Amino acid sequence: MTRKIVLLLIIGVLFLPFLPLLIWSFAQGWYFPQLVPDWTLQNWSDLLTTSTKVGQGFGQSLVIAATSTGLALLVGLPAGRALGLRNFPGKGAIKLFLLLPIIVSPLATLMGIQFILIRLGLSGTIIGVVLVHLLPTIPYMTLVLSSVYANFDPDYEIQARSLGASPIQVLQQITLPLIAPGVVVGALFAFLISWNEFLLTFFVGSGRVFTLPMVLFTALQGGNTGLSSAIAITSLLPALIFLLFSSRALNDDAAIGGLGNV
Amino acid sequence: MSAKSGRWKGRWKGRWKEHWKEHWKGRWKDEWKWRWEDLNPTFQAYLLLLPAVSIVGLLFGGGLLLALGQSIGLIGIMGDGSLSLAAYQQVLSSRAFWQSLQLSLYIAIVATALSTFLSIGLAVMLQRAGRWASFACQLTLPIPHLVGIAGILLLLSPSGLLSRVLFSLGLIASDQNFPLLVNDRANLGVLIHFVWKEVPFITLILLAVLRGIQPELGMQARALGAGPWQCFWHVTLPLLKPGIISASLIVFGFVFGSFEVPFLLGSTTPKTLPILVYEAFTNVDLNQRSVAIALGLMLSLISMTSIAIYLWLGSEKPFGRWFGRSWEAQNKT
């Protein structure tokens, strides 16, 4: 019983910061010490105007997150397979190496990459931003997929091969269906990391790539609390979809366990 | 005449093409198959890892090298191609750097320790709770840091929601009486934000590890007379250790290098290291660019060093695990 109360309390505390955001997004001049504001829909209708850049930010965030997730998936699948199914000398060192970009502060790296991007004319472009978003997405994707593969039995593949299936048939009909749930978790994870990313976009975007976090950051500094709250809640959209679709998959310990084994 | 020879040529070309197609069709495939499946399994694994490792190496390693080149004046806008350690001298001799380093380490250590301890407790508690509870506790996991920052600002600032509630309950006389929790000298707001955001992350990882532990181990300990506390201390905790180490390592690295959280929620002076980097980087004086990069490199170096120390302290056989000689032993467990 006490356990349940403590748990409810913790969940309540975790929810707490969302409460003022929700209220503020519908509030009009909510001054201290009012507990309840005058309600308005103004902030939400402001989101639709082009001057707030929310629509543009939403689109750019979507393109960048989808592209970097796709690319991370492409290189993460073979790498995850090697780390999940094989043992070889230097495995621990390679794992640690792949983890470096998410543990070590990316600031110096970013300034170095920016140097090249400027010369390639990619600074402040979506391509440049996608490129640096690969820094955190590839490691997370590889780790999640490595534990997905660790729970995958390659004997199914061997059996299918011996029954005459071609390598491509095996991939399409055996391997991919079996690892699909884990791949979905990894892809959602990578998508969210890219969607939520602020610092990398901030440094490489040069103020020209306006993802949703950039829009929110500008709004927060601008001081329009109602509008900022509405933007903040809008940027939660993929997170909510993530929670809805992965509520089962997140409990799939196989996929997340990979992060606990680095 | 010319038309005839053209036709002949065309026909010859077609047959020649067909011939080569026929010749290579089977062979090309066989050759490839022979190559992949007869490869040394170790070599296969390296090939599978090659794309990921080379992209990360190119971006991360390449970025670091370019940064190093810029910081010592070998390349860049201001560099004249001659080696100079002026940027490092400027960084190391400034008081602001040492103060910021202290602050960054303080925030990272306290936030990581607090989140880890709370997460261990929460994970053990959630282990036997229903799935809904573990789901609800993952709530803050996919939330952007900026949204958390906005929420905590609106909740804990002197005119925030909490302060209003306390005021209407008559517990404080004005917003002046509300304790300063954001942009305060002790960086409480930053710590609160990180605990709020990282506890679900660590808990999720630890829960996955906990569920993988065979319950028989605990039962056996209990059957042999261990109390619940002893059982936790001697059975569960040692088994959780790898999970705890890797989760807190990721959190420490992230918090230490985080920019937006201390920028918006933290104290105005001193500033954390990433903010110092940002200010030098956006300075109108382009000479500050190399200082920014030198600072950034120091930041990377410090986080790599602390990771090494952390791993070394955490493993029973320091470093053996990371450099592969014990991979066979690891595989057996």
Interface residues (C-beta under 8 A of the other chain):
Chain A: R3 K4 V6 L7 I10 I11 V13 L14 F15 L16 P17 F18 L19 P20 L21 I23 W24 Y31 F32 P33 Q34 L35 L74 V75 G76 P78 A79 R81 A82 L83 R86 N87 F88 P89 G90 K91 G92 A93 I94 L96 F97 L98 L99 L100 P101 I102 I103 V104 S105 P106 L107 A108 T109 L110 M111 G112 I113 F115 I116 L131 V132 L134 L135 I138 P139 T142 L192 W195 N196 F198 L199 F202 F203 P213 L216 F217 L220 T225 S228 S229 A232 I233 S235 L236 P238 A239 F242 L243 S247 L250 N251 D253 I256 G257 L259 G260 N261 V262
Chain B: P41 T42 Q44 A45 Y46 L48 L49 P51 A52 V53 I55 V56 G57 L59 F60 G62 G63 L64 L65 L66 A67 L68 G69 Q70 I75 G76 L122 M125 L126 A129 R131 A133 S134 F135 A136 C137 Q138 L139 T140 P142 I143 P144 H145 L146 V147 G148 I149 A150 G151 I152 L153 L154 L155 P158 S159 G160 L161 S163 R164 V165 F167 S168 D175 W196 P200 L204 I205 L206 L207 A208 V209 R211 G212 P242 G243 S246 A247 L249 I250 F252 G253 F254 F256 G257 S258 F259 E260 L264 L273 P274 V277 F281 A292 I293 G296 L297 L299 S300 S303 M304 I307 R321 W322 F323 G324 R325 W327 E328 Q330 N331
